[in-house]
Amino acid sequence: MLPENAISLGARLSAIRDLAGSCASFADIGADHGRLSAHMLLHGLCERAQLADISEASLVKARRLIYGLGLSERATFCVGDGAQALKERPDVAVVAGMGGQTIAGIVERGRAVLSASRLVLQPNVAAPELRMRLQAAGFCIVEEVIAREGRRLYVIIAAQAGQMRLSPEEMEVGPVLLRKRPPLLFDYAAFRLRVAGKALAGARRGQGDAAALEREISIWEATVHGDGSGHS
């Protein structure tokens, strides 16, 4: 029997694990290498894990890892489009490492399956759009954290069924991040300002929506200077 620390996680997946907590039924949609599910199973953080991906080929690495660790009796491999591929409704579902638009689409299409689940979502881009679409789909953000891994910063969102009405500032920055102001928020705000500043330079040459970028920049500047109230 391998020790529990046979599967170590980096800062990003560790933060996702912490927001997931413990549960009976866990699902990783877009499971990739399967390390998160393997870790959850090995550490007793879930009783059962469903590893879902768009194709059988996408699950090869995950299958190899799970079988190699002797965890196959507690794992189910699901091939298909998002949450619709799952065999049972999960207590916790993770969708990580994709664009915010892609994650939002998975949540929207899988709403019937995920309506009672805690969602842990890590968008690589387009976090504001993900928040907007969670609100429209009837999910409420209950926690947000930022993780640093190497030179990259990752925003991770936990949500569950419920109503919320986000202000423009909360949509952009995140309602929990805006309220709690963790130290990494200021590094993340500086990064967002650099990205938006470059985009604005292009927009002023006719290559984008300058007004929208100016609004985004004003929100992040207020966040950096501590005068963003989170309310419009």
Accessible surface in RSA format (square Angstrom, percent):
REM  Atomic radii and reference values for relative SASA: ProtOr
REM  Chains: A
REM  Algorithm: Lee & Richards
REM  Probe-radius: 1.40
REM  Slices: 20
REM RES _ NUM      All-atoms   Total-Side   Main-Chain    Non-polar    All polar
REM                ABS   REL    ABS   REL    ABS   REL    ABS   REL    ABS   REL
RES MET A   1   208.85 108.2 123.21  81.5  85.64 203.9 108.31  92.1 100.53 133.2
RES LEU A   2    88.41  49.2  79.30  56.7   9.12  22.9  79.99  56.2   8.42  22.7
RES PRO A   3    82.80  60.3  70.00  63.8  12.80  46.5  82.59  68.2   0.21   1.3
RES GLU A   4   100.35  57.6  95.37  72.2   4.98  11.9  32.54  62.9  67.82  55.4
RES ASN A   5   114.16  78.7  98.43  95.1  15.73  37.9  36.06  86.8  78.10  75.5
RES ALA A   6    40.88  37.6   7.31  11.3  33.57  76.4  16.70  23.5  24.18  64.1
RES ILE A   7     7.94   4.5   6.88   5.1   1.06   2.6   6.88   5.0   1.06   2.9
RES SER A   8    78.17  66.1  69.69  93.0   8.48  19.5  43.75  93.2  34.42  48.2
RES LEU A   9    26.66  14.8   1.27   0.9  25.38  63.8   3.70   2.6  22.95  61.8
RES GLY A  10    39.11  48.2   0.00   N/A  39.11  48.2  28.34  77.8  10.77  24.1
RES ALA A  11    43.58  40.1  28.62  44.2  14.97  34.0  35.55  50.1   8.04  21.3
RES ARG A  12    47.65  20.0  47.65  24.3   0.00   0.0   2.54   3.5  45.11  27.3
RES LEU A  13    21.34  11.9  21.17  15.1   0.16   0.4  21.17  14.9   0.16   0.4
RES SER A  14    24.49  20.7  24.49  32.7   0.00   0.0  15.66  33.3   8.83  12.4
RES ALA A  15    17.52  16.1  12.33  19.0   5.19  11.8  16.72  23.5   0.80   2.1
RES ILE A  16     0.15   0.1   0.15   0.1   0.00   0.0   0.15   0.1   0.00   0.0
RES ARG A  17    57.93  24.3  56.43  28.8   1.51   3.6   7.90  10.8  50.04  30.3
RES ASP A  18    94.79  66.4  68.37  68.0  26.42  62.5  30.83  72.6  63.96  63.8
RES LEU A  19    16.10   9.0  14.02  10.0   2.08   5.2  14.75  10.4   1.35   3.6
RES ALA A  20     3.22   3.0   0.06   0.1   3.16   7.2   0.06   0.1   3.16   8.4
RES GLY A  21    31.50  38.8   0.00   N/A  31.50  38.8  31.39  86.2   0.11   0.2
RES SER A  22    84.49  71.4  57.09  76.2  27.40  63.1  20.94  44.6  63.55  89.0
RES CYS A  23    23.82  18.0   3.12   3.5  20.70  48.6  18.04  45.7   5.78   6.2
RES ALA A  24    35.62  32.8  29.82  46.0   5.80  13.2  30.22  42.6   5.40  14.3
RES SER A  25     2.67   2.3   2.67   3.6   0.00   0.0   2.29   4.9   0.38   0.5
RES PHE A  26     0.11   0.1   0.03   0.0   0.08   0.2   0.03   0.0   0.08   0.2
RES ALA A  27     0.00   0.0   0.00   0.0   0.00   0.0   0.00   0.0   0.00   0.0
RES ASP A  28     9.63   6.7   9.63   9.6   0.00   0.0   0.00   0.0   9.63   9.6
RES ILE A  29     4.35   2.5   4.33   3.2   0.03   0.1   4.33   3.1   0.03   0.1
RES GLY A  30    21.09  26.0   0.00   N/A  21.09  26.0   8.62  23.7  12.47  27.9
RES ALA A  31     3.52   3.2   0.00   0.0   3.52   8.0   0.08   0.1   3.43   9.1
RES ASP A  32    66.52  46.6  65.16  64.9   1.36   3.2  22.92  54.0  43.60  43.5
RES HIS A  33    55.98  30.6  54.89  38.2   1.09   2.8  40.44  41.7  15.54  18.1
RES GLY A  34     0.13   0.2   0.00   N/A   0.13   0.2   0.13   0.4   0.00   0.0
RES ARG A  35    79.05  33.2  78.85  40.2   0.19   0.5  22.45  30.7  56.60  34.3
RES LEU A  36     3.83   2.1   3.75   2.7   0.08   0.2   3.75   2.6   0.08   0.2
RES SER A  37     0.00   0.0   0.00   0.0   0.00   0.0   0.00   0.0   0.00   0.0
RES ALA A  38     0.00   0.0   0.00   0.0   0.00   0.0   0.00   0.0   0.00   0.0
RES HIS A  39    11.02   6.0  11.02   7.7   0.00   0.0   8.92   9.2   2.10   2.4
RES MET A  40     0.00   0.0   0.00   0.0   0.00   0.0   0.00   0.0   0.00   0.0
RES LEU A  41     2.10   1.2   0.00   0.0   2.10   5.3   0.00   0.0   2.10   5.6
RES LEU A  42    14.46   8.1   1.48   1.1  12.98  32.6   3.43   2.4  11.03  29.7
RES HIS A  43    61.41  33.6  41.67  29.0  19.74  50.5  26.48  27.3  34.93  40.6
RES GLY A  44    57.01  70.3   0.00   N/A  57.01  70.3  27.66  75.9  29.35  65.7
RES LEU A  45    45.78  25.5  45.21  32.3   0.57   1.4  45.64  32.1   0.14   0.4
RES CYS A  46     2.89   2.2   0.00   0.0   2.89   6.8   1.55   3.9   1.35   1.5
RES GLU A  47   105.94  60.8  99.67  75.4   6.27  14.9  41.77  80.8  64.17  52.4
RES ARG A  48    94.74  39.8  94.58  48.2   0.16   0.4  52.76  72.1  41.99  25.4
RES ALA A  49     0.87   0.8   0.00   0.0   0.87   2.0   0.14   0.2   0.73   1.9
RES GLN A  50     3.10   1.7   3.10   2.3   0.00   0.0   3.10   6.6   0.00   0.0
RES LEU A  51     0.00   0.0   0.00   0.0   0.00   0.0   0.00   0.0   0.00   0.0
RES ALA A  52     0.71   0.7   0.71   1.1   0.00   0.0   0.71   1.0   0.00   0.0
RES ASP A  53    22.57  15.8  18.71  18.6   3.86   9.1   3.86   9.1  18.71  18.7
RES ILE A  54   115.74  65.9 101.48  75.6  14.27  34.4 101.64  73.2  14.10  38.3
RES SER A  55    41.22  34.8  39.00  52.1   2.22   5.1  35.12  74.8   6.10   8.5
RES GLU A  56    86.30  49.5  82.93  62.7   3.36   8.0  60.70 117.4  25.60  20.9
RES ALA A  57    79.72  73.3  61.10  94.3  18.61  42.3  64.55  90.9  15.17  40.2
RES SER A  58    38.08  32.2  22.96  30.6  15.12  34.8  18.48  39.3  19.60  27.5
RES LEU A  59     0.00   0.0   0.00   0.0   0.00   0.0   0.00   0.0   0.00   0.0
RES VAL A  60    65.59  43.2  63.63  57.6   1.96   4.7  64.52  56.1   1.07   2.9
RES LYS A  61   111.20  54.2 106.69  65.5   4.51  10.7  67.97  61.2  43.23  46.1
RES ALA A  62     0.00   0.0   0.00   0.0   0.00   0.0   0.00   0.0   0.00   0.0
RES ARG A  63    73.71  30.9  73.48  37.5   0.23   0.5  30.77  42.1  42.93  26.0
RES ARG A  64   159.27  66.9 146.37  74.6  12.89  30.7  75.58 103.3  83.69  50.7
RES LEU A  65    42.30  23.6  35.83  25.6   6.47  16.3  41.76  29.3   0.54   1.5
RES ILE A  66     0.00   0.0   0.00   0.0   0.00   0.0   0.00   0.0   0.00   0.0
RES TYR A  67   126.44  59.0 109.71  62.4  16.73  43.5  76.06  57.2  50.38  62.1
RES GLY A  68    64.37  79.4   0.00   N/A  64.37  79.4  36.15  99.2  28.22  63.2
RES LEU A  69    21.46  11.9   9.07   6.5  12.38  31.1  11.31   7.9  10.15  27.3
RES GLY A  70    64.56  79.6   0.00   N/A  64.56  79.6  33.74  92.6  30.81  69.0
RES LEU A  71     7.84   4.4   6.35   4.5   1.49   3.8   7.84   5.5   0.00   0.0
RES SER A  72    36.34  30.7  26.90  35.9   9.44  21.7   4.66   9.9  31.68  44.4
RES GLU A  73   176.41 101.3 136.71 103.4  39.70  94.5  57.52 111.3 118.90  97.1
RES ARG A  74    87.93  36.9  82.30  42.0   5.63  13.4  51.91  70.9  36.02  21.8
RES ALA A  75    14.27  13.1   0.00   0.0  14.27  32.5   0.15   0.2  14.12  37.4
RES THR A  76    55.05  39.2  51.71  52.4   3.34   8.0  22.98  30.9  32.07  48.5
RES PHE A  77    25.07  12.5   7.57   4.7  17.50  45.5   7.57   4.6  17.50  50.1
RES CYS A  78     0.12   0.1   0.00   0.0   0.12   0.3   0.12   0.3   0.00   0.0
RES VAL A  79    69.05  45.4  42.48  38.5  26.56  64.0  42.48  36.9  26.56  72.0
RES GLY A  80    20.79  25.6   0.00   N/A  20.79  25.6  19.53  53.6   1.26   2.8
RES ASP A  81    61.00  42.7  55.14  54.9   5.87  13.9  28.29  66.6  32.71  32.6
RES GLY A  82     7.69   9.5   0.00   N/A   7.69   9.5   1.22   3.4   6.47  14.5
RES ALA A  83     0.07   0.1   0.00   0.0   0.07   0.2   0.00   0.0   0.07   0.2
RES GLN A  84    92.18  51.5  64.17  46.9  28.01  66.7  45.86  97.6  46.32  35.1
RES ALA A  85    14.24  13.1   0.00   0.0  14.24  32.4  10.05  14.2   4.19  11.1
RES LEU A  86    19.04  10.6   0.07   0.1  18.96  47.7   0.07   0.1  18.96  51.0
RES LYS A  87   140.96  68.8 105.22  64.6  35.74  85.1  93.29  84.0  47.67  50.8
RES GLU A  88    65.77  37.8  55.80  42.2   9.97  23.7  37.05  71.7  28.72  23.5
RES ARG A  89   146.99  61.7 131.60  67.1  15.39  36.6  47.64  65.1  99.34  60.2
RES PRO A  90     4.09   3.0   0.00   0.0   4.09  14.9   0.18   0.1   3.92  24.4
RES ASP A  91    64.42  45.1  56.70  56.4   7.73  18.3  17.82  41.9  46.60  46.5
RES VAL A  92     6.63   4.4   6.63   6.0   0.00   0.0   6.63   5.8   0.00   0.0
RES ALA A  93     0.00   0.0   0.00   0.0   0.00   0.0   0.00   0.0   0.00   0.0
RES VAL A  94     0.72   0.5   0.72   0.7   0.00   0.0   0.72   0.6   0.00   0.0
RES VAL A  95     0.00   0.0   0.00   0.0   0.00   0.0   0.00   0.0   0.00   0.0
RES ALA A  96    18.09  16.6   7.13  11.0  10.96  24.9   7.13  10.0  10.96  29.0
RES GLY A  97    34.65  42.7   0.00   N/A  34.65  42.7  12.06  33.1  22.59  50.6
RES MET A  98    42.46  22.0  36.29  24.0   6.17  14.7  37.36  31.8   5.10   6.8
RES GLY A  99    18.18  22.4   0.00   N/A  18.18  22.4   8.84  24.3   9.34  20.9
RES GLY A 100     0.00   0.0   0.00   N/A   0.00   0.0   0.00   0.0   0.00   0.0
RES GLN A 101    84.79  47.4  80.28  58.7   4.51  10.7  30.97  65.9  53.82  40.8
RES THR A 102    72.24  51.4  63.20  64.1   9.05  21.6  41.01  55.1  31.23  47.2
RES ILE A 103     0.00   0.0   0.00   0.0   0.00   0.0   0.00   0.0   0.00   0.0
RES ALA A 104     1.47   1.4   0.23   0.4   1.24   2.8   1.44   2.0   0.03   0.1
RES GLY A 105     7.22   8.9   0.00   N/A   7.22   8.9   7.22  19.8   0.00   0.0
RES ILE A 106    11.13   6.3  10.86   8.1   0.27   0.7  11.13   8.0   0.00   0.0
RES VAL A 107     1.35   0.9   1.35   1.2   0.00   0.0   1.35   1.2   0.00   0.0
RES GLU A 108    60.74  34.9  50.24  38.0  10.50  25.0  25.79  49.9  34.95  28.5
RES ARG A 109   121.29  50.9  93.81  47.8  27.48  65.4  59.65  81.5  61.63  37.4
RES GLY A 110     0.73   0.9   0.00   N/A   0.73   0.9   0.73   2.0   0.00   0.0
RES ARG A 111   113.17  47.5 112.88  57.5   0.30   0.7  28.60  39.1  84.57  51.3
RES ALA A 112    73.17  67.3  60.04  92.7  13.13  29.9  69.96  98.5   3.20   8.5
RES VAL A 113    34.72  22.8  34.28  31.0   0.44   1.1  34.56  30.0   0.16   0.4
RES LEU A 114     0.00   0.0   0.00   0.0   0.00   0.0   0.00   0.0   0.00   0.0
RES SER A 115    45.85  38.7  39.77  53.1   6.09  14.0  28.66  61.0  17.19  24.1
RES ALA A 116    87.84  80.8  52.88  81.6  34.96  79.5  63.11  88.9  24.72  65.5
RES SER A 117     2.40   2.0   0.61   0.8   1.79   4.1   0.82   1.8   1.58   2.2
RES ARG A 118    70.29  29.5  67.91  34.6   2.39   5.7  27.42  37.5  42.87  26.0
RES LEU A 119     0.00   0.0   0.00   0.0   0.00   0.0   0.00   0.0   0.00   0.0
RES VAL A 120     0.34   0.2   0.00   0.0   0.34   0.8   0.00   0.0   0.34   0.9
RES LEU A 121     0.04   0.0   0.00   0.0   0.04   0.1   0.04   0.0   0.00   0.0
RES GLN A 122     0.31   0.2   0.20   0.1   0.11   0.3   0.13   0.3   0.18   0.1
RES PRO A 123     7.99   5.8   0.17   0.2   7.82  28.4   0.17   0.1   7.82  48.6
RES ASN A 124    61.43  42.4  40.99  39.6  20.44  49.2  11.67  28.1  49.77  48.1
RES VAL A 125    94.53  62.2  86.41  78.2   8.12  19.6  94.53  82.1   0.00   0.0
RES ALA A 126    29.43  27.1   8.99  13.9  20.44  46.5  19.09  26.9  10.34  27.4
RES ALA A 127     8.60   7.9   7.21  11.1   1.39   3.2   7.21  10.1   1.39   3.7
RES PRO A 128    40.94  29.8  40.18  36.6   0.76   2.8  40.60  33.5   0.34   2.1
RES GLU A 129    52.00  29.9  46.92  35.5   5.08  12.1  17.05  33.0  34.95  28.5
RES LEU A 130     0.00   0.0   0.00   0.0   0.00   0.0   0.00   0.0   0.00   0.0
RES ARG A 131     2.36   1.0   2.36   1.2   0.00   0.0   0.00   0.0   2.36   1.4
RES MET A 132    92.41  47.9  91.72  60.7   0.69   1.6  52.73  44.8  39.68  52.6
RES ARG A 133    55.11  23.1  54.15  27.6   0.97   2.3  17.93  24.5  37.18  22.5
RES LEU A 134     1.46   0.8   0.44   0.3   1.02   2.6   1.06   0.7   0.40   1.1
RES GLN A 135    49.40  27.6  42.06  30.7   7.34  17.5   8.36  17.8  41.04  31.1
RES ALA A 136    87.63  80.6  49.01  75.6  38.63  87.9  60.35  85.0  27.28  72.3
RES ALA A 137     9.09   8.4   0.81   1.2   8.28  18.8   3.84   5.4   5.25  13.9
RES GLY A 138    21.23  26.2   0.00   N/A  21.23  26.2  14.05  38.6   7.18  16.1
RES PHE A 139     2.46   1.2   2.35   1.5   0.11   0.3   2.35   1.4   0.11   0.3
RES CYS A 140    31.99  24.2  31.99  35.7   0.00   0.0   3.23   8.2  28.76  31.0
RES ILE A 141    12.85   7.3   0.01   0.0  12.84  30.9   0.01   0.0  12.84  34.8
RES VAL A 142    53.77  35.4  28.76  26.0  25.01  60.3  33.85  29.4  19.92  54.0
RES GLU A 143    37.37  21.5  37.37  28.3   0.00   0.0   8.73  16.9  28.65  23.4
RES GLU A 144     4.29   2.5   0.00   0.0   4.29  10.2   0.00   0.0   4.29   3.5
RES VAL A 145    45.40  29.9  43.39  39.3   2.01   4.8  45.40  39.4   0.00   0.0
RES ILE A 146    17.28   9.8   0.00   0.0  17.28  41.7   0.00   0.0  17.28  46.9
RES ALA A 147     8.22   7.6   3.22   5.0   5.00  11.4   8.22  11.6   0.00   0.0
RES ARG A 148   104.88  44.0  89.89  45.8  14.99  35.7  38.74  52.9  66.14  40.1
RES GLU A 149    71.58  41.1  64.13  48.5   7.45  17.7  24.68  47.7  46.90  38.3
RES GLY A 150    66.28  81.7   0.00   N/A  66.28  81.7  44.35 121.7  21.92  49.1
RES ARG A 151   235.10  98.7 204.30 104.1  30.80  73.3  83.79 114.5 151.31  91.7
RES ARG A 152   128.84  54.1 124.75  63.6   4.09   9.7  53.54  73.2  75.30  45.6
RES LEU A 153    31.19  17.4  12.32   8.8  18.87  47.4  12.32   8.7  18.87  50.8
RES TYR A 154    27.98  13.1  26.02  14.8   1.96   5.1   7.52   5.7  20.46  25.2
RES VAL A 155     4.06   2.7   1.89   1.7   2.18   5.2   1.89   1.6   2.18   5.9
RES ILE A 156     0.00   0.0   0.00   0.0   0.00   0.0   0.00   0.0   0.00   0.0
RES ILE A 157     0.00   0.0   0.00   0.0   0.00   0.0   0.00   0.0   0.00   0.0
RES ALA A 158     0.00   0.0   0.00   0.0   0.00   0.0   0.00   0.0   0.00   0.0
RES ALA A 159     0.00   0.0   0.00   0.0   0.00   0.0   0.00   0.0   0.00   0.0
RES GLN A 160    82.42  46.1  82.42  60.2   0.00   0.0  12.50  26.6  69.93  53.0
RES ALA A 161    56.29  51.8  37.72  58.2  18.56  42.2  37.94  53.4  18.35  48.6
RES GLY A 162    26.53  32.7   0.00   N/A  26.53  32.7  24.39  66.9   2.14   4.8
RES GLN A 163   150.82  84.3 127.30  93.0  23.51  56.0  63.72 135.6  87.10  66.1
RES MET A 164    25.86  13.4  11.59   7.7  14.27  34.0  18.78  16.0   7.08   9.4
RES ARG A 165   227.76  95.6 200.18 102.0  27.58  65.7  77.12 105.4 150.64  91.3
RES LEU A 166    25.10  14.0   6.05   4.3  19.06  47.9   6.53   4.6  18.57  50.0
RES SER A 167    14.71  12.4   7.12   9.5   7.59  17.5  13.51  28.8   1.20   1.7
RES PRO A 168    77.53  56.5  67.81  61.8   9.72  35.3  74.95  61.9   2.58  16.0
RES GLU A 169    34.88  20.0  34.88  26.4   0.00   0.0   7.35  14.2  27.53  22.5
RES GLU A 170    27.30  15.7  27.30  20.7   0.00   0.0   0.08   0.2  27.21  22.2
RES MET A 171    37.49  19.4  37.49  24.8   0.00   0.0  37.49  31.9   0.00   0.0
RES GLU A 172    25.75  14.8  22.12  16.7   3.63   8.6   1.62   3.1  24.13  19.7
RES VAL A 173     0.70   0.5   0.00   0.0   0.70   1.7   0.00   0.0   0.70   1.9
RES GLY A 174     0.00   0.0   0.00   N/A   0.00   0.0   0.00   0.0   0.00   0.0
RES PRO A 175    18.44  13.4  14.80  13.5   3.64  13.2  14.80  12.2   3.64  22.6
RES VAL A 176     4.32   2.8   4.32   3.9   0.00   0.0   4.32   3.8   0.00   0.0
RES LEU A 177     0.83   0.5   0.83   0.6   0.00   0.0   0.83   0.6   0.00   0.0
RES LEU A 178    10.30   5.7   4.54   3.2   5.77  14.5   4.67   3.3   5.64  15.2
RES ARG A 179   164.20  68.9 133.08  67.8  31.12  74.1  75.79 103.6  88.41  53.6
RES LYS A 180   117.41  57.3  88.88  54.5  28.53  67.9  66.40  59.8  51.00  54.3
RES ARG A 181    62.68  26.3  50.19  25.6  12.49  29.7  35.75  48.9  26.93  16.3
RES PRO A 182    36.26  26.4  31.50  28.7   4.76  17.3  36.26  29.9   0.00   0.0
RES PRO A 183   117.36  85.5 105.11  95.8  12.25  44.5 110.45  91.2   6.91  42.9
RES LEU A 184    44.45  24.8  44.05  31.5   0.40   1.0  44.12  31.0   0.32   0.9
RES LEU A 185     0.00   0.0   0.00   0.0   0.00   0.0   0.00   0.0   0.00   0.0
RES PHE A 186    74.04  37.0  69.56  43.1   4.48  11.7  69.97  42.4   4.07  11.6
RES ASP A 187    63.90  44.8  57.96  57.7   5.94  14.0  11.91  28.0  51.99  51.8
RES TYR A 188    26.32  12.3  26.32  15.0   0.00   0.0   8.04   6.0  18.28  22.5
RES ALA A 189     0.00   0.0   0.00   0.0   0.00   0.0   0.00   0.0   0.00   0.0
RES ALA A 190    40.25  37.0  37.54  57.9   2.70   6.2  39.29  55.3   0.96   2.5
RES PHE A 191    78.35  39.2  78.35  48.5   0.00   0.0  78.35  47.5   0.00   0.0
RES ARG A 192    55.40  23.3  55.40  28.2   0.00   0.0   3.11   4.2  52.29  31.7
RES LEU A 193    41.04  22.9  34.92  25.0   6.12  15.4  35.19  24.7   5.85  15.7
RES ARG A 194   142.11  59.7 132.44  67.5   9.67  23.0  68.83  94.1  73.28  44.4
RES VAL A 195    58.39  38.4  54.95  49.7   3.44   8.3  56.94  49.5   1.45   3.9
RES ALA A 196     1.25   1.2   0.00   0.0   1.25   2.9   1.25   1.8   0.00   0.0
RES GLY A 197    31.35  38.7   0.00   N/A  31.35  38.7  23.57  64.7   7.79  17.4
RES LYS A 198   162.82  79.4 147.60  90.6  15.21  36.2  96.19  86.6  66.63  71.0
RES ALA A 199    44.68  41.1  29.16  45.0  15.53  35.3  41.02  57.8   3.66   9.7
RES LEU A 200    14.62   8.1  14.62  10.5   0.00   0.0  14.62  10.3   0.00   0.0
RES ALA A 201    47.53  43.7  39.09  60.3   8.44  19.2  45.22  63.7   2.31   6.1
RES GLY A 202     9.34  11.5   0.00   N/A   9.34  11.5   9.34  25.6   0.00   0.0
RES ALA A 203     6.77   6.2   0.15   0.2   6.62  15.1   0.15   0.2   6.62  17.5
RES ARG A 204   160.26  67.3 122.98  62.7  37.28  88.8  51.55  70.5 108.71  65.9
RES ARG A 205   172.30  72.3 137.94  70.3  34.36  81.8  74.57 101.9  97.72  59.2
RES GLY A 206    68.56  84.6   0.00   N/A  68.56  84.6  34.45  94.5  34.12  76.4
RES GLN A 207   133.40  74.6  97.49  71.3  35.91  85.5  41.80  89.0  91.60  69.5
RES GLY A 208    51.67  63.7   0.00   N/A  51.67  63.7  29.34  80.5  22.33  50.0
RES ASP A 209    87.92  61.6  74.56  74.2  13.36  31.6  38.10  89.7  49.81  49.7
RES ALA A 210    29.34  27.0  25.67  39.6   3.67   8.4  25.67  36.1   3.67   9.7
RES ALA A 211    51.92  47.7  46.98  72.5   4.94  11.2  48.46  68.2   3.46   9.2
RES ALA A 212    35.89  33.0  30.43  47.0   5.46  12.4  30.98  43.6   4.92  13.0
RES LEU A 213    29.54  16.5  29.37  21.0   0.18   0.4  29.54  20.7   0.01   0.0
RES GLU A 214    77.72  44.6  71.13  53.8   6.60  15.7  27.76  53.7  49.96  40.8
RES ARG A 215   146.69  61.6 144.37  73.6   2.32   5.5  70.05  95.7  76.64  46.4
RES GLU A 216    28.80  16.5  26.51  20.1   2.29   5.5   5.94  11.5  22.86  18.7
RES ILE A 217    26.76  15.2  26.76  19.9   0.00   0.0  26.76  19.3   0.00   0.0
RES SER A 218    61.52  52.0  54.38  72.6   7.14  16.4  41.65  88.7  19.87  27.8
RES ILE A 219    23.56  13.4  20.68  15.4   2.87   6.9  22.98  16.5   0.57   1.6
RES TRP A 220     1.74   0.7   1.74   0.8   0.00   0.0   1.74   0.9   0.00   0.0
RES GLU A 221    78.94  45.3  78.80  59.6   0.15   0.4  14.79  28.6  64.15  52.4
RES ALA A 222    26.96  24.8  22.63  34.9   4.32   9.8  26.22  36.9   0.74   2.0
RES THR A 223     0.93   0.7   0.93   0.9   0.00   0.0   0.00   0.0   0.93   1.4
RES VAL A 224    53.72  35.3  39.22  35.5  14.50  34.9  39.22  34.1  14.50  39.3
RES HIS A 225   138.89  75.9 106.65  74.1  32.24  82.5  77.08  79.4  61.80  71.9
RES GLY A 226    48.65  60.0   0.00   N/A  48.65  60.0  18.56  50.9  30.09  67.4
RES ASP A 227   106.77  74.8  76.26  75.9  30.51  72.2  43.58 102.6  63.19  63.0
RES GLY A 228    10.50  12.9   0.00   N/A  10.50  12.9   5.36  14.7   5.14  11.5
RES SER A 229    82.57  69.8  49.97  66.7  32.59  75.1  50.32 107.2  32.25  45.2
RES GLY A 230     2.53   3.1   0.00   N/A   2.53   3.1   2.51   6.9   0.02   0.0
RES HIS A 231   131.90  72.1 118.49  82.4  13.41  34.3  73.83  76.1  58.07  67.6
RES SER A 232   115.47  97.6  47.33  63.2  68.14 157.0  54.69 116.5  60.78  85.2
END  Absolute sums over single chains surface
CHAIN  1 A    10838.2       8354.9       2483.3       5822.9       5015.3
END  Absolute sums over all chains
TOTAL         10838.2       8354.9       2483.3       5822.9       5015.3
